[in-house]
Amino acid sequence: MLQSILDLFFPKVCFACNLQLGDNESYVCTNCRHKLPVTDYHLDSDQTVLKTFYGRAKVEHATALLRFEKKGITQQLIHNLKYKGHEDVGLFLGKWLGAELKTVNEYKSINMVIPVPLHKKKLKKRGYNQVAKFAQEIAKQLEVEYVDDVLIKITNVSSQVTKNRFNRWVNNEELFTIQNKEKINNKHVLLVDDIITTGATMEACIAVLNKVDNVKISVASMAIA
């Protein structure tokens, strides 16, 4: 009864279309779920995401849950996550991708999940890392450790949305550092982010993580542009 009263005054809405959710719906309405541009890369052994890193970074396996298009449904989801404070979008997508990855042999050797970090100033301003809950839910599904005190962002830069591949690469040099190296020695790490566009941000993270002895790195994201 209390929940019904709360829903009356504060109705839950779909994070994709912003329409009110039905009684048996959560996070995203049934109609929008059917419209989500799912890639199935990890289920189909598709190398599309892995090819993004060819010749640039050593990656074991790579996937993205959704395709990202401007003004598309995935963009609306991630906009709500990053700029509207709806962290449950990450929760929703993390549970979904994590449940699928635990059925795929290539990801069964993962030992821990690490999110691409925010700079402390941006973290303070936003109040949360939009990748955190996504990463935490994947770790929970894979029954492995979630670690956010190894990879650290040390340089705060402007948004990279409008930058081309070369400028992203230049701006990502020396953005990250590593601490507590012993935590990832001899580990297979799953590095996660929200969107892969050129792959420059993840490439910079991977370059730092690869300084640790005998570490293997796979990557996963909510979406790929």
LINQUI-V166022 format. One line per field, one symbol per residue. ss: DSSP state (~ for helix, > for strand, _ for the rest). phi: phi as a letter, one per 40 degrees, with the letter a starting at -180 (. if undefined). A space follows every 50 residues. Layout:
ss=???
phi=???
//
This chain:
ss=_~~~~~~~~___>______>_________~~~~~~__>_________~~~ ~__________>>>>>>_____~~~~~~~~~~~____~~~~~~~~~~~~~ ~___~~~____>>>>____~~~~~~~_____~~~~~~~~~~~__>>____ >>>___________~~~~~~~~___>>>__~~~~___>>>>>>>>>___~ ~~~~~~~~~______>>>>>>>>>_
phi=.ccccccccbccbcccbgccccdbbagbcdccdccccccgdccbfccdcd cdbdgbacbcaaaacbcbbcgcccccdcccccbbgccccccccccccdcc cccbdcbcccbabbcccccdccccccgacccdcdccccdcccfbccbbbb cbcbbcbcdcdcccdccccccccgcbbbbfdccbdgbbcbcbacbbbcgc ccdcccdccccccfcbbbbaacabc
//
